[in-house]
Amino acid sequence: MKVVLQNLTKVFPSRDKKSGADVVAVSDFTLEIPDGKLIGLLGPSGCGKSTTLYMISGLQKPTGGKIFFGDDDVTELSTENRGIGLVFQNYALYPHMTVLQNILFPLQNLKGADKLSKDEMLKRAHEAAQLVQIDELMERKPSELSGGQQQRVAIARALVKMPRVLLLDEPLSNLDARLRLQTREEIRRIQKETKITTVFVTHDQEEAMSISDMIVVMKLGVVQQTGKPQEVYDDPVNLFVAKFLGTPPINVLEGRVEGGKVYIGDEAVLEISGVEDKEVYIGIRPEGFELDDNGPLTCELVNVEVMGRDVSVVSKHPASLNPSIRSIIDADNKVDLGAGVVKYRVKPHKFFLFDKTTEERIRYEVK
């Protein structure tokens, strides 16, 4: 089921009626979600991603704009008539019901032509349970399940209705790190098997990038960038997107373009063309450094952290806006801790320039 959002806007009235301004939670959001794809809505707390999800579900009514499921305008349609499956952050299971009863609950509320026989409901419930691999837990109650198992029950309950669209609101945030990794792999497997169009809301960029066909990065209710995860990571449109994606985060330094060269401090680290002389922000991905005893960028060496196949070199530079600079290099490279400094060359495709006023990306060509 293709989902189209047209100029979607949500404004909440101010609580202070005398002097407060209205709060724009989502502003002019336009997006087409292809049929059968998993889309990650990504951004920090307060960016409007959950509000967008709730408008798609019908729990929030848009202030402006339209929502289409296929060719159907569902903007004014009630939640129960949209054919959506919704999984909340806190699972929202009924504690007095067994796993089977929780999964059956949405089917028992179907009416009219959609109403199912008892055998049909049981068949669907067991199929959904098998899909999320909890078919051996059907007689247990939520209090007898782990967090990951409860989340699977919530997903099964959402899937049992065979929804047109599956909506997941930060479904992994209550799980520990190992369960989070396992469950996100399961969500991706289930989505591929069912081919249900899915919208996944998270503030965790690693989660979004690992399982999404496409990500939408939001800030203060405004879409910053949309695209395939790797493409957005490799080609950020502004400093916010560059800083939000990546672990360790991108290294940001103050610099300047002068005479066709990019300077960090007094060192010319890259020759470029197509950019006028100006002060800039420079973003360098951790993997964008190459050790070179004759390299143009000199940093104060702080520490070397061995991570197995890679090594993380921690250094400092007066121009850095980060507390420290982190560079990821191959473990075969040897760093002399006693040297006090480390010298680098930079990889141009991991080296970004941003306007100091607007923080928009500045495109350049390497000489």
Contacts in CASP RR format, 6 or more apart in sequence:
PFRMAT RR
TARGET T0000
AUTHOR 0000-0000-0000
METHOD contacts of the structure
MODEL  1
MKVVLQNLTKVFPSRDKKSGADVVAVSDFTLEIPDGKLIGLLGPSGCGKS
TTLYMISGLQKPTGGKIFFGDDDVTELSTENRGIGLVFQNYALYPHMTVL
QNILFPLQNLKGADKLSKDEMLKRAHEAAQLVQIDELMERKPSELSGGQQ
QRVAIARALVKMPRVLLLDEPLSNLDARLRLQTREEIRRIQKETKITTVF
VTHDQEEAMSISDMIVVMKLGVVQQTGKPQEVYDDPVNLFVAKFLGTPPI
NVLEGRVEGGKVYIGDEAVLEISGVEDKEVYIGIRPEGFELDDNGPLTCE
LVNVEVMGRDVSVVSKHPASLNPSIRSIIDADNKVDLGAGVVKYRVKPHK
FFLFDKTTEERIRYEVK
1 35 0 8 1.000
1 36 0 8 1.000
1 69 0 8 1.000
1 70 0 8 1.000
1 164 0 8 1.000
1 165 0 8 1.000
1 196 0 8 1.000
1 197 0 8 1.000
2 32 0 8 1.000
2 33 0 8 1.000
2 34 0 8 1.000
2 35 0 8 1.000
2 68 0 8 1.000
2 69 0 8 1.000
2 70 0 8 1.000
2 197 0 8 1.000
3 32 0 8 1.000
3 33 0 8 1.000
3 56 0 8 1.000
3 67 0 8 1.000
3 68 0 8 1.000
3 69 0 8 1.000
3 70 0 8 1.000
3 165 0 8 1.000
3 197 0 8 1.000
3 199 0 8 1.000
4 31 0 8 1.000
4 32 0 8 1.000
4 33 0 8 1.000
4 66 0 8 1.000
4 67 0 8 1.000
4 68 0 8 1.000
4 70 0 8 1.000
5 29 0 8 1.000
5 30 0 8 1.000
5 31 0 8 1.000
5 32 0 8 1.000
5 33 0 8 1.000
5 52 0 8 1.000
5 56 0 8 1.000
5 65 0 8 1.000
5 66 0 8 1.000
5 67 0 8 1.000
5 68 0 8 1.000
6 30 0 8 1.000
6 65 0 8 1.000
6 66 0 8 1.000
6 67 0 8 1.000
6 68 0 8 1.000
7 28 0 8 1.000
7 29 0 8 1.000
7 30 0 8 1.000
7 64 0 8 1.000
7 65 0 8 1.000
7 66 0 8 1.000
8 26 0 8 1.000
8 28 0 8 1.000
8 29 0 8 1.000
8 30 0 8 1.000
8 52 0 8 1.000
8 55 0 8 1.000
8 62 0 8 1.000
8 64 0 8 1.000
8 65 0 8 1.000
8 66 0 8 1.000
8 67 0 8 1.000
9 24 0 8 1.000
9 26 0 8 1.000
9 27 0 8 1.000
9 28 0 8 1.000
9 29 0 8 1.000
9 62 0 8 1.000
9 63 0 8 1.000
9 64 0 8 1.000
9 65 0 8 1.000
10 24 0 8 1.000
10 25 0 8 1.000
10 26 0 8 1.000
10 48 0 8 1.000
10 51 0 8 1.000
10 52 0 8 1.000
10 55 0 8 1.000
10 60 0 8 1.000
10 62 0 8 1.000
10 63 0 8 1.000
10 64 0 8 1.000
11 22 0 8 1.000
11 23 0 8 1.000
11 24 0 8 1.000
11 25 0 8 1.000
11 63 0 8 1.000
12 22 0 8 1.000
12 23 0 8 1.000
12 25 0 8 1.000
13 22 0 8 1.000
13 23 0 8 1.000
14 20 0 8 1.000
14 21 0 8 1.000
14 22 0 8 1.000
14 23 0 8 1.000
24 221 0 8 1.000
25 46 0 8 1.000
25 48 0 8 1.000
25 51 0 8 1.000
25 221 0 8 1.000
26 48 0 8 1.000
26 51 0 8 1.000
26 52 0 8 1.000
26 55 0 8 1.000
26 221 0 8 1.000
27 221 0 8 1.000
27 222 0 8 1.000
28 222 0 8 1.000
29 52 0 8 1.000
29 221 0 8 1.000
29 223 0 8 1.000
30 223 0 8 1.000
31 39 0 8 1.000
31 216 0 8 1.000
31 223 0 8 1.000
31 226 0 8 1.000
33 39 0 8 1.000
33 197 0 8 1.000
33 199 0 8 1.000
33 214 0 8 1.000
34 197 0 8 1.000
34 213 0 8 1.000
35 197 0 8 1.000
36 191 0 8 1.000
36 195 0 8 1.000
36 196 0 8 1.000
36 197 0 8 1.000
36 198 0 8 1.000
37 197 0 8 1.000
37 198 0 8 1.000
37 213 0 8 1.000
37 214 0 8 1.000
38 188 0 8 1.000
38 191 0 8 1.000
38 198 0 8 1.000
38 200 0 8 1.000
38 211 0 8 1.000
38 212 0 8 1.000
38 213 0 8 1.000
39 198 0 8 1.000
39 199 0 8 1.000
39 200 0 8 1.000
39 212 0 8 1.000
39 213 0 8 1.000
39 214 0 8 1.000
39 215 0 8 1.000
39 216 0 8 1.000
40 199 0 8 1.000
40 200 0 8 1.000
40 201 0 8 1.000
40 202 0 8 1.000
40 208 0 8 1.000
40 212 0 8 1.000
40 214 0 8 1.000
40 215 0 8 1.000
40 216 0 8 1.000
41 49 0 8 1.000
41 52 0 8 1.000
41 53 0 8 1.000
41 199 0 8 1.000
41 200 0 8 1.000
41 201 0 8 1.000
41 202 0 8 1.000
41 208 0 8 1.000
41 215 0 8 1.000
41 216 0 8 1.000
41 218 0 8 1.000
42 49 0 8 1.000
42 202 0 8 1.000
42 203 0 8 1.000
42 205 0 8 1.000
42 208 0 8 1.000
42 215 0 8 1.000
42 216 0 8 1.000
42 217 0 8 1.000
42 218 0 8 1.000
42 244 0 8 1.000
43 49 0 8 1.000
43 203 0 8 1.000
43 205 0 8 1.000
43 217 0 8 1.000
43 218 0 8 1.000
43 219 0 8 1.000
43 244 0 8 1.000
44 203 0 8 1.000
44 219 0 8 1.000
44 244 0 8 1.000
45 203 0 8 1.000
46 220 0 8 1.000
46 221 0 8 1.000
47 218 0 8 1.000
47 219 0 8 1.000
47 220 0 8 1.000
47 221 0 8 1.000
48 218 0 8 1.000
48 220 0 8 1.000
48 221 0 8 1.000
49 201 0 8 1.000
49 202 0 8 1.000
49 203 0 8 1.000
49 218 0 8 1.000
50 169 0 8 1.000
50 170 0 8 1.000
50 201 0 8 1.000
51 60 0 8 1.000
51 221 0 8 1.000
52 201 0 8 1.000
52 218 0 8 1.000
53 167 0 8 1.000
53 169 0 8 1.000
53 199 0 8 1.000
53 201 0 8 1.000
54 60 0 8 1.000
55 61 0 8 1.000
55 62 0 8 1.000
55 67 0 8 1.000
56 67 0 8 1.000
56 84 0 8 1.000
56 165 0 8 1.000
56 167 0 8 1.000
56 199 0 8 1.000
57 79 0 8 1.000
57 82 0 8 1.000
57 84 0 8 1.000
57 85 0 8 1.000
57 86 0 8 1.000
57 167 0 8 1.000
58 74 0 8 1.000
58 77 0 8 1.000
58 78 0 8 1.000
58 79 0 8 1.000
58 82 0 8 1.000
58 84 0 8 1.000
59 79 0 8 1.000
59 86 0 8 1.000
62 75 0 8 1.000
65 75 0 8 1.000
66 73 0 8 1.000
66 75 0 8 1.000
67 73 0 8 1.000
67 74 0 8 1.000
67 75 0 8 1.000
68 74 0 8 1.000
69 82 0 8 1.000
69 83 0 8 1.000
69 164 0 8 1.000
69 165 0 8 1.000
74 82 0 8 1.000
82 164 0 8 1.000
82 165 0 8 1.000
83 161 0 8 1.000
83 163 0 8 1.000
83 164 0 8 1.000
83 165 0 8 1.000
84 163 0 8 1.000
84 164 0 8 1.000
84 165 0 8 1.000
84 166 0 8 1.000
84 167 0 8 1.000
85 158 0 8 1.000
85 159 0 8 1.000
85 161 0 8 1.000
85 163 0 8 1.000
85 165 0 8 1.000
85 166 0 8 1.000
85 167 0 8 1.000
86 158 0 8 1.000
86 167 0 8 1.000
86 169 0 8 1.000
87 151 0 8 1.000
87 154 0 8 1.000
87 155 0 8 1.000
87 158 0 8 1.000
87 166 0 8 1.000
87 167 0 8 1.000
87 168 0 8 1.000
87 169 0 8 1.000
87 171 0 8 1.000
88 154 0 8 1.000
88 169 0 8 1.000
88 171 0 8 1.000
89 169 0 8 1.000
89 170 0 8 1.000
89 171 0 8 1.000
89 173 0 8 1.000
89 174 0 8 1.000
90 174 0 8 1.000
91 142 0 8 1.000
91 147 0 8 1.000
91 150 0 8 1.000
91 151 0 8 1.000
91 153 0 8 1.000
91 154 0 8 1.000
91 174 0 8 1.000
92 154 0 8 1.000
93 102 0 8 1.000
93 142 0 8 1.000
93 150 0 8 1.000
93 153 0 8 1.000
93 154 0 8 1.000
93 157 0 8 1.000
94 101 0 8 1.000
94 102 0 8 1.000
94 105 0 8 1.000
94 142 0 8 1.000
95 141 0 8 1.000
95 142 0 8 1.000
95 143 0 8 1.000
96 141 0 8 1.000
97 105 0 8 1.000
97 141 0 8 1.000
97 142 0 8 1.000
98 138 0 8 1.000
98 139 0 8 1.000
98 140 0 8 1.000
98 141 0 8 1.000
99 129 0 8 1.000
99 134 0 8 1.000
99 137 0 8 1.000
99 138 0 8 1.000
99 139 0 8 1.000
99 140 0 8 1.000
99 141 0 8 1.000
99 142 0 8 1.000
99 145 0 8 1.000
99 153 0 8 1.000
100 125 0 8 1.000
100 129 0 8 1.000
100 138 0 8 1.000
100 139 0 8 1.000
102 142 0 8 1.000
102 153 0 8 1.000
102 157 0 8 1.000
103 125 0 8 1.000
103 128 0 8 1.000
103 129 0 8 1.000
103 153 0 8 1.000
103 156 0 8 1.000
103 157 0 8 1.000
103 160 0 8 1.000
104 121 0 8 1.000
104 122 0 8 1.000
104 125 0 8 1.000
104 160 0 8 1.000
105 157 0 8 1.000
106 157 0 8 1.000
106 160 0 8 1.000
106 161 0 8 1.000
107 116 0 8 1.000
107 121 0 8 1.000
107 124 0 8 1.000
107 125 0 8 1.000
107 160 0 8 1.000
107 161 0 8 1.000
108 121 0 8 1.000
110 116 0 8 1.000
110 161 0 8 1.000
116 124 0 8 1.000
124 160 0 8 1.000
124 162 0 8 1.000
125 156 0 8 1.000
125 160 0 8 1.000
126 135 0 8 1.000
126 138 0 8 1.000
128 156 0 8 1.000
128 157 0 8 1.000
128 159 0 8 1.000
128 160 0 8 1.000
129 135 0 8 1.000
129 137 0 8 1.000
129 138 0 8 1.000
129 156 0 8 1.000
131 156 0 8 1.000
131 159 0 8 1.000
131 190 0 8 1.000
131 193 0 8 1.000
131 194 0 8 1.000
132 152 0 8 1.000
132 153 0 8 1.000
132 155 0 8 1.000
132 156 0 8 1.000
132 159 0 8 1.000
132 186 0 8 1.000
132 190 0 8 1.000
133 152 0 8 1.000
133 186 0 8 1.000
134 149 0 8 1.000
134 152 0 8 1.000
134 153 0 8 1.000
134 156 0 8 1.000
137 145 0 8 1.000
137 149 0 8 1.000
137 153 0 8 1.000
142 150 0 8 1.000
142 153 0 8 1.000
145 153 0 8 1.000
146 179 0 8 1.000
147 174 0 8 1.000
147 175 0 8 1.000
147 179 0 8 1.000
148 175 0 8 1.000
148 179 0 8 1.000
148 183 0 8 1.000
151 171 0 8 1.000
151 172 0 8 1.000
151 174 0 8 1.000
151 175 0 8 1.000
151 183 0 8 1.000
152 183 0 8 1.000
152 186 0 8 1.000
154 171 0 8 1.000
155 171 0 8 1.000
155 187 0 8 1.000
155 190 0 8 1.000
158 166 0 8 1.000
159 166 0 8 1.000
159 190 0 8 1.000
159 194 0 8 1.000
159 196 0 8 1.000
163 196 0 8 1.000
164 196 0 8 1.000
164 197 0 8 1.000
165 196 0 8 1.000
165 197 0 8 1.000
165 198 0 8 1.000
165 199 0 8 1.000
166 191 0 8 1.000
166 194 0 8 1.000
166 196 0 8 1.000
166 197 0 8 1.000
166 198 0 8 1.000
166 199 0 8 1.000
167 198 0 8 1.000
167 199 0 8 1.000
167 201 0 8 1.000
168 187 0 8 1.000
168 198 0 8 1.000
168 199 0 8 1.000
168 200 0 8 1.000
168 201 0 8 1.000
169 201 0 8 1.000
170 201 0 8 1.000
170 202 0 8 1.000
170 203 0 8 1.000
171 183 0 8 1.000
171 187 0 8 1.000
171 200 0 8 1.000
172 179 0 8 1.000
172 180 0 8 1.000
172 183 0 8 1.000
172 184 0 8 1.000
172 202 0 8 1.000
172 204 0 8 1.000
172 207 0 8 1.000
173 202 0 8 1.000
173 203 0 8 1.000
173 204 0 8 1.000
175 183 0 8 1.000
180 207 0 8 1.000
184 207 0 8 1.000
184 210 0 8 1.000
184 211 0 8 1.000
185 211 0 8 1.000
187 200 0 8 1.000
187 211 0 8 1.000
188 210 0 8 1.000
188 211 0 8 1.000
191 198 0 8 1.000
191 211 0 8 1.000
200 207 0 8 1.000
200 208 0 8 1.000
200 211 0 8 1.000
200 212 0 8 1.000
202 208 0 8 1.000
205 244 0 8 1.000
205 245 0 8 1.000
205 246 0 8 1.000
205 247 0 8 1.000
206 246 0 8 1.000
206 247 0 8 1.000
208 215 0 8 1.000
208 229 0 8 1.000
209 215 0 8 1.000
209 229 0 8 1.000
209 230 0 8 1.000
209 233 0 8 1.000
209 245 0 8 1.000
210 229 0 8 1.000
212 229 0 8 1.000
213 228 0 8 1.000
214 226 0 8 1.000
214 227 0 8 1.000
214 228 0 8 1.000
214 229 0 8 1.000
215 226 0 8 1.000
215 227 0 8 1.000
215 228 0 8 1.000
215 229 0 8 1.000
215 232 0 8 1.000
216 223 0 8 1.000
216 225 0 8 1.000
216 226 0 8 1.000
216 227 0 8 1.000
217 223 0 8 1.000
217 224 0 8 1.000
217 225 0 8 1.000
217 226 0 8 1.000
217 232 0 8 1.000
217 240 0 8 1.000
217 241 0 8 1.000
217 244 0 8 1.000
217 245 0 8 1.000
218 224 0 8 1.000
219 240 0 8 1.000
224 237 0 8 1.000
224 238 0 8 1.000
224 240 0 8 1.000
224 241 0 8 1.000
225 232 0 8 1.000
225 236 0 8 1.000
225 237 0 8 1.000
225 238 0 8 1.000
225 241 0 8 1.000
226 232 0 8 1.000
232 241 0 8 1.000
232 245 0 8 1.000
233 245 0 8 1.000
233 246 0 8 1.000
234 349 0 8 1.000
236 242 0 8 1.000
236 245 0 8 1.000
236 352 0 8 1.000
236 361 0 8 1.000
237 360 0 8 1.000
237 361 0 8 1.000
238 354 0 8 1.000
238 358 0 8 1.000
238 359 0 8 1.000
238 360 0 8 1.000
238 361 0 8 1.000
239 252 0 8 1.000
239 281 0 8 1.000
239 283 0 8 1.000
239 354 0 8 1.000
239 359 0 8 1.000
239 360 0 8 1.000
239 361 0 8 1.000
240 359 0 8 1.000
242 250 0 8 1.000
242 252 0 8 1.000
242 283 0 8 1.000
242 352 0 8 1.000
242 354 0 8 1.000
242 361 0 8 1.000
243 249 0 8 1.000
243 250 0 8 1.000
243 252 0 8 1.000
246 285 0 8 1.000
248 286 0 8 1.000
248 312 0 8 1.000
248 326 0 8 1.000
248 328 0 8 1.000
249 322 0 8 1.000
250 283 0 8 1.000
250 284 0 8 1.000
250 285 0 8 1.000
250 286 0 8 1.000
250 352 0 8 1.000
251 283 0 8 1.000
251 284 0 8 1.000
251 285 0 8 1.000
251 286 0 8 1.000
251 320 0 8 1.000
251 322 0 8 1.000
251 325 0 8 1.000
251 326 0 8 1.000
251 327 0 8 1.000
252 281 0 8 1.000
252 282 0 8 1.000
252 283 0 8 1.000
252 320 0 8 1.000
252 321 0 8 1.000
252 322 0 8 1.000
253 264 0 8 1.000
253 281 0 8 1.000
253 282 0 8 1.000
253 283 0 8 1.000
253 284 0 8 1.000
253 317 0 8 1.000
253 319 0 8 1.000
253 320 0 8 1.000
253 321 0 8 1.000
253 325 0 8 1.000
254 264 0 8 1.000
254 279 0 8 1.000
254 280 0 8 1.000
254 281 0 8 1.000
254 282 0 8 1.000
254 319 0 8 1.000
254 321 0 8 1.000
255 262 0 8 1.000
255 263 0 8 1.000
255 264 0 8 1.000
255 265 0 8 1.000
255 279 0 8 1.000
255 280 0 8 1.000
255 281 0 8 1.000
255 282 0 8 1.000
255 319 0 8 1.000
256 262 0 8 1.000
256 263 0 8 1.000
256 277 0 8 1.000
256 278 0 8 1.000
256 279 0 8 1.000
256 280 0 8 1.000
257 263 0 8 1.000
257 272 0 8 1.000
257 275 0 8 1.000
257 276 0 8 1.000
257 277 0 8 1.000
257 278 0 8 1.000
257 280 0 8 1.000
257 353 0 8 1.000
258 277 0 8 1.000
259 277 0 8 1.000
260 271 0 8 1.000
260 272 0 8 1.000
260 273 0 8 1.000
260 275 0 8 1.000
260 277 0 8 1.000
260 367 0 8 1.000
261 268 0 8 1.000
261 270 0 8 1.000
261 271 0 8 1.000
261 272 0 8 1.000
262 268 0 8 1.000
262 269 0 8 1.000
262 270 0 8 1.000
262 271 0 8 1.000
262 272 0 8 1.000
262 280 0 8 1.000
262 282 0 8 1.000
262 351 0 8 1.000
262 353 0 8 1.000
263 269 0 8 1.000
264 282 0 8 1.000
264 297 0 8 1.000
264 317 0 8 1.000
264 319 0 8 1.000
265 318 0 8 1.000
265 319 0 8 1.000
267 296 0 8 1.000
267 297 0 8 1.000
267 298 0 8 1.000
268 296 0 8 1.000
269 296 0 8 1.000
269 297 0 8 1.000
269 346 0 8 1.000
270 296 0 8 1.000
270 346 0 8 1.000
270 348 0 8 1.000
270 351 0 8 1.000
270 366 0 8 1.000
271 366 0 8 1.000
271 367 0 8 1.000
272 364 0 8 1.000
272 365 0 8 1.000
272 366 0 8 1.000
272 367 0 8 1.000
273 364 0 8 1.000
273 365 0 8 1.000
273 366 0 8 1.000
273 367 0 8 1.000
274 364 0 8 1.000
274 365 0 8 1.000
275 353 0 8 1.000
275 362 0 8 1.000
275 364 0 8 1.000
278 355 0 8 1.000
278 356 0 8 1.000
279 356 0 8 1.000
280 353 0 8 1.000
280 354 0 8 1.000
280 355 0 8 1.000
280 356 0 8 1.000
280 362 0 8 1.000
281 321 0 8 1.000
281 353 0 8 1.000
281 354 0 8 1.000
281 355 0 8 1.000
281 356 0 8 1.000
281 359 0 8 1.000
282 351 0 8 1.000
282 352 0 8 1.000
282 353 0 8 1.000
282 354 0 8 1.000
283 351 0 8 1.000
283 352 0 8 1.000
283 353 0 8 1.000
283 354 0 8 1.000
284 325 0 8 1.000
284 346 0 8 1.000
284 350 0 8 1.000
284 351 0 8 1.000
284 352 0 8 1.000
285 350 0 8 1.000
285 351 0 8 1.000
286 312 0 8 1.000
286 326 0 8 1.000
286 327 0 8 1.000
286 328 0 8 1.000
287 327 0 8 1.000
287 328 0 8 1.000
287 347 0 8 1.000
287 350 0 8 1.000
288 327 0 8 1.000
288 346 0 8 1.000
288 347 0 8 1.000
288 350 0 8 1.000
288 351 0 8 1.000
289 297 0 8 1.000
289 313 0 8 1.000
289 327 0 8 1.000
289 328 0 8 1.000
289 329 0 8 1.000
289 344 0 8 1.000
289 345 0 8 1.000
289 346 0 8 1.000
289 347 0 8 1.000
290 329 0 8 1.000
290 344 0 8 1.000
290 345 0 8 1.000
290 346 0 8 1.000
290 347 0 8 1.000
291 313 0 8 1.000
291 329 0 8 1.000
291 333 0 8 1.000
291 335 0 8 1.000
291 342 0 8 1.000
291 343 0 8 1.000
291 344 0 8 1.000
292 343 0 8 1.000
292 344 0 8 1.000
292 345 0 8 1.000
293 343 0 8 1.000
294 343 0 8 1.000
295 343 0 8 1.000
295 344 0 8 1.000
295 345 0 8 1.000
296 343 0 8 1.000
296 344 0 8 1.000
296 345 0 8 1.000
297 317 0 8 1.000
297 343 0 8 1.000
297 344 0 8 1.000
297 345 0 8 1.000
297 346 0 8 1.000
298 341 0 8 1.000
298 342 0 8 1.000
298 343 0 8 1.000
299 315 0 8 1.000
299 316 0 8 1.000
299 317 0 8 1.000
299 325 0 8 1.000
299 341 0 8 1.000
299 342 0 8 1.000
299 343 0 8 1.000
299 344 0 8 1.000
300 315 0 8 1.000
300 316 0 8 1.000
300 317 0 8 1.000
300 340 0 8 1.000
300 341 0 8 1.000
301 313 0 8 1.000
301 314 0 8 1.000
301 315 0 8 1.000
301 335 0 8 1.000
301 337 0 8 1.000
301 338 0 8 1.000
301 339 0 8 1.000
301 340 0 8 1.000
301 341 0 8 1.000
301 342 0 8 1.000
302 314 0 8 1.000
302 315 0 8 1.000
302 316 0 8 1.000
302 324 0 8 1.000
303 313 0 8 1.000
303 314 0 8 1.000
303 337 0 8 1.000
304 311 0 8 1.000
304 312 0 8 1.000
304 313 0 8 1.000
304 314 0 8 1.000
304 335 0 8 1.000
304 337 0 8 1.000
305 311 0 8 1.000
305 312 0 8 1.000
305 313 0 8 1.000
305 314 0 8 1.000
306 331 0 8 1.000
307 331 0 8 1.000
308 331 0 8 1.000
309 330 0 8 1.000
309 331 0 8 1.000
310 328 0 8 1.000
310 329 0 8 1.000
310 330 0 8 1.000
310 331 0 8 1.000
311 328 0 8 1.000
311 329 0 8 1.000
311 330 0 8 1.000
311 331 0 8 1.000
311 333 0 8 1.000
311 335 0 8 1.000
312 326 0 8 1.000
312 327 0 8 1.000
312 328 0 8 1.000
313 326 0 8 1.000
313 327 0 8 1.000
313 328 0 8 1.000
313 329 0 8 1.000
313 335 0 8 1.000
313 342 0 8 1.000
314 324 0 8 1.000
314 325 0 8 1.000
314 326 0 8 1.000
315 324 0 8 1.000
315 325 0 8 1.000
315 327 0 8 1.000
315 342 0 8 1.000
316 324 0 8 1.000
316 325 0 8 1.000
317 325 0 8 1.000
327 344 0 8 1.000
329 335 0 8 1.000
335 342 0 8 1.000
348 366 0 8 1.000
352 361 0 8 1.000
353 361 0 8 1.000
353 362 0 8 1.000
353 364 0 8 1.000
354 360 0 8 1.000
354 361 0 8 1.000
354 362 0 8 1.000
355 361 0 8 1.000
355 362 0 8 1.000
END
